[in-house]
Each structure stands twice: as C-alpha cells, then as structure tokens.
Amino acid sequence: MSDRVLVGHAELGRFIRDVLVAHGAREQDAAVVAEGLVWANLRGGDGHGVSRLPRYVKLLANGEIDTKVQPRLVHDRGASFVLDCGHGFGPVAVMQAAALAVERAKQAGICFGLIRETTHTGAIGRYAQWIAERGCAAVLIGAGPALMAYHGARVASMGTSPIAIAVPGGSGPIVLDMATSTISNGKILQARATGTPLPPNTVLSAEGEPTTDPSKAEILLPLGGPKGAGLALMFELLASVLAAAPIQARTLGPEKRTRNTGNTAMFVIDIASFRPLADYTHDADVLAAILKALPRQAGFDEITLPGERSSRTEALRRKSGIPIPAKLWGELEAIAKAQGVRLPARLAQ
C-alpha cells in the first residue's frame, strides 16, 4: 500500500454514516456527524475529520455517547437559550442550536446560546460558516477535556478551547477557526497517522517534558503562553461555568471526572438588523481587497484571508478526493470488518 489512499467525499460520508448507524445512531444524527467530519477533511482540517471516527467508535462502545438522547431546551428567553445535549452527539446539538440562534437573531437582532454536556463537536468553524451563509455574523467558543497545560503548569489543565468567528462576504463567508493551543489536538492525531514530527515548543510528554515525537505527545501548550491560557480560562468560564456544566473543576478537583464532555457558547448577530446585508458584504469585500493588495514581506507569495486556503483545499479535494494516511486506513479497515460495513471506494491516484 502507498502512504495514503484517496477517497471521494460522498463515499467517505456514506462510510461514516454506516459505521455510526451500526453502533446505534439514528440515521439523521449519523448524517449530521458525517457531514461535519467530511467538512473538516475537505477543508484540510484532517485532524478533525475521519481520523476522529476510531475515537467515536470507542466512545460509543463505552457508552459515553448516548445515541438515544434528544437535545432539549432548559432555558429559553427568546434572545438567549441553553440547550442540553445529555452527552449525545455534539454536532447534532450544535447544528440544532445554530439553526435556532439564526432564527432568533432574525427576530431580535442578536442571540446568545449555550450548548452544554455534549461529546466531541468537531471543527466549530463548520457551524460559524453555516451561520454566516445565512446572513449572520457568528462567534463560537468551545470548552472541552483537559488537553492543554495552563501557562506554567506541566500537566493537562485546560481544554484547547477553540474559537470560530465568521461573517458574510460577497464571495463567501470569511471564517477564522483556531484553537487557543499552539496546535490543535487533531494535528497530533494526524502526525501520529503520518509519522511526521511536531513543531518544537508545541507539546509536552506525559511527564511534562517538551517533545516533537507525536507518539509521546500528550499535553498541548497554550498559544502565546499566558495569552492562550487566559483565553482558554475565560472560554471555560463563559461556555461551561455559565452553562452550569463546569468541565475543568470537575476534572482537576476531587471528583476527577473522566467522561468526555464539551460545551459551546454561540453569539449570533443578524447583519440586516444593523445595516443592509449587501452594503455590509460590499464593505467587507473592499477591506479584503485592500489587505490582499498590501506590499508583502520577503518570503510571502500572497496575503491570504482567514479560511481562504481552506476554501481552495475544499475545491481541490471535491475534485481529486480526500487523502487518508495508510495507518488511518488500516484502522478504518478494522472498523469496517468488525461492523460489516463497506469501506469507501478508493480513487485512482
């Protein structure tokens, strides 16, 4: 086998759906989760794509993902809400919340929602982009398991706490999607699959020592030291503590909770409530064009906007296929065999 396998995005989505349904997921829930994983693969965020499926299978097997639960509103005041996921599929709850937040923002101008007690939600840029495609601006912040060391600590003590901000643009949404760690946990998973060393000063071993070996990487370091750690702390306070669903205090404190849990805070702004949408996108495009035309530093072939390279990767991969590292393909083969599910059809390379 070569070092990678190419598969089409539709076939990959079908495979993910089949695997999840085989583990008890409802068809509609499996479709939402598969769409999110494939979205990440298409845009080059492979660490948040199908590489997560083996972990999902383990969580399902251990009963950490409740396939029967339905997200439910536990607080609803029109322009604010709390949606409880009950440890169901994270993407299902966050997509439901995104649709609700857009609807409410169209009525009130803004909406703030909290989504609590999910499992892994995938790349939160997906939800921000979806919201921006509907004429709204979106700010999403996430909180999750302790994977990152708080600044100065040598143990995992904060989530990687991603943030995604998206706004409408004339040629498509402008989407910023980033973790508050130096790299995302998905990058470690991808590096393990490909055997690629990690950048220096990005991770620690389980013993709290710096390493570039992905097989030894256990603890991420915060982006910008105290800046990334501070953001992660504030995101935990806003997305978790505000939702009455703290993660880090229960993980690090006497309870020593280990269950996979995530929370998301979502702020949605209806652009048309403040000014005509066409005028906004025009001004956004003008600024984007000015920035892209600025004099470049040495070594820069182009000035790019947030999400621009990902959009190009998506266009390419929709045509040529999604690359799956050989190691990950082996894991998917094992899953397919165990569940009697047909592997994605391979494309010629």
Sequence and secondary structure as in RCSB ss.txt:
>XXXX:A:sequence
MSDRVLVGHAELGRFIRDVLVAHGAREQDAAVVAEGLVWANLRGGDGHGVSRLPRYVKLLANGEIDTKVQPRLVH
DRGASFVLDCGHGFGPVAVMQAAALAVERAKQAGICFGLIRETTHTGAIGRYAQWIAERGCAAVLIGAGPALMAY
HGARVASMGTSPIAIAVPGGSGPIVLDMATSTISNGKILQARATGTPLPPNTVLSAEGEPTTDPSKAEILLPLGG
PKGAGLALMFELLASVLAAAPIQARTLGPEKRTRNTGNTAMFVIDIASFRPLADYTHDADVLAAILKALPRQAGF
DEITLPGERSSRTEALRRKSGIPIPAKLWGELEAIAKAQGVRLPARLAQ
>XXXX:A:secstr
  SEEEE HHHHHHHHHHHHHHTT  HHHHHHHHHHHHHHHHTT GGGTGGGHHHHHHHHHTT S SS   EEEE
E SSEEEEE TTS HHHHHHHHHHHHHHHHHHHSEEEEEEEEES    THHHHHHHHTTTEEEEEEEE SS EE 
TT SSEEE    EEEEE  TTS EEEEE SBSS HHHHHHHHHHT    TTSEE TTS EE  TTT  EE BTTT
HHHHHHHHHHIIIIIITTT  SHHHHHSTT   S  EEEEEEEEEGGGTS HHHHHHHHHHHHHHHHTS   TT 
S    TTHHHHHHHHHHHHH EEEEHHHHHHHHHHHHHHT     EE  
